[in-house]
């Protein structure tokens, strides 16, 4: 099964024939991961892969403020 893909875009306002319109400029993609969370890749940072995870319960979160433990 293909990964669930989302296009990441930013709005750009412009005027056409006196009417304000919005164009959506692509800035990257986001994929839903099989193991949970999302993988985000931005065009402005080639080679960088951002991972997004749901927050853990307080019991599971590290008490030292260390954010490297997912």
N, C-alpha and C positions, 0 to 999 in steps of 0.2 A: 504494500500500500504506500502511495506517495505521501510525503510529509505535508502536513497542513501548512500552507504558506500564506503570509500576509505581506502586502506591499506597504512600506512606511513612506508617507508623503507629508509635505508641508504645504499649507495654502499660500497662494500668491494672488493677490487682488489685482484686477486690471479692469479697464473700461473698454467697452465695445459698443459703438452706436449709442453713446450716452448712458449705457446701462452698466452698472458695476457687476462684474462676474468674478468667479474664483477658478483658478487653474490649480491643479494638484501636482506639485513637483515631486518626483520620486527621490528619496534620499537613502533607501535601503530596503532590506527584507527581514522578515521575522518568521521563524519556523517553530512549530510546536514540537517538542522533543518527546520521543517514545517513553523516556524515563521520567517525564514530568518537566515542567518549566518550559522556557522558550530560549531559542538561540537567535540573537539579533546581530545583523551585519549592516554597517553603515558605509555608504559609498565614500564618504570623506575620510574614512580610516580603513584603507584596504589592509586585509590580513588580520584585523581585530575582530574577535568573535565575543560578543557580550552575552553572558548567560543570565537569565532571569528565573528565579525560583520563588515559590510561595513562602511566606514567612513561617518559621518554625514556632512551636509552642514555647513559652518561657522556660519550661522544664528542659527542653532540648537545646535552647540557645546557650552559647558559651557565656560565662559570667565575666570574662576578662575584657570584653569589648572586641575581641578578635573576630573579624568578619570573614576569615578565610575558611571557616568550617560551615559547610552547607549540608 
